[in-house]
Amino acid sequence: MSSHHSSGRAGIRFAFGTLTVLPVRVTRWDRDTARAGMRWAPLAGLVVGLCAGAAGGLLLLLGGGPLLAAVASAAVPAVLTRGLHLDGLADTADGLGSGRPAEDALQIMKRSDIGPFGVATLVLVLLAQVAALYGLYGRGWMYGATAAATAGAAARLALTLASRTAVPAARPEGLGAMVAATVPARQALGVALLVTAVVAAWGTLFGGYGALRLALAVLAGAAAAELLLRHCVRRFGGVTGDVFGAIAETAATAALIALAVGFR
């Protein structure tokens, strides 16, 4: 029992230590810990999302207006991840947009600079996130803050699902290779059901179809991330750390859009 608890703690440390800038020390760095870490990834995402929602909600309550609140809620996750997922999104866009064979595309993604595909994708994704959050904060601080928290959980749930054993790594080194193919499909599905249930339970506070709408937002994020994941596996032969970042941002954006068009 104690080793199980120890493994769980190491997994939580791994999730927070690799997916956030919060001062959590990763005590173990192996495949077993990576598996546990990816199972706990949505918890790290929920904490990031709650921080984003708290910042946006506070600004709105202080009179900052829904646009400023939306910008804050989009900025906080970038700050709490050192822009890691946004960087991955830009690099993946450059790799996919290059039209090059897999090996050349992977080399393009490893470069430190950002190309035109990456810049355009970053601008459009951040605009979509801010626009969705702006509409939601316009309905009230609870709507915007809930959306930010839901998007954070949905983004990291996408990482859990992308870490399932059927998805190979594109290259043998890096964080992507460490976490790729670690989580059994049944466990990934169990985490997805748990996250969806927790989010839906919170949605009941909004009455009516609140639970359904929040659950559908999580599923929309997972579906969008899965489409990108499959495309990247076809193009690159597997996943990389950059692809994980792109998947997280895609899931968050899809969840926010789903809430913006259906959460009233």
Secondary structure, 3 states (H helix, E strand, C coil): CHHHHHHHHHHHHHHHHHHCCCCCCCCCCCHHHHHHHHHHHHHHHHHHHHHHHHHHHHHHHCCCCHHHHHHHHHHHHHHHCCCHHHHHHHHHHHHHHCCCCHHHHHHHHHCCCCCHHHHHHHHHHHHHHHHHHHHHHCCCHHHHHHHHHHHHHHHHHHHHHHCECCCCECCCCCHHHHHCCCECHHHHHHHHHHHHHHHHHHHHHHCCCHHHHHHHHHHHHHHHHHHHHHHHHHHHCCECHHHHHHHHHHHHHHHHHHHHHHCC
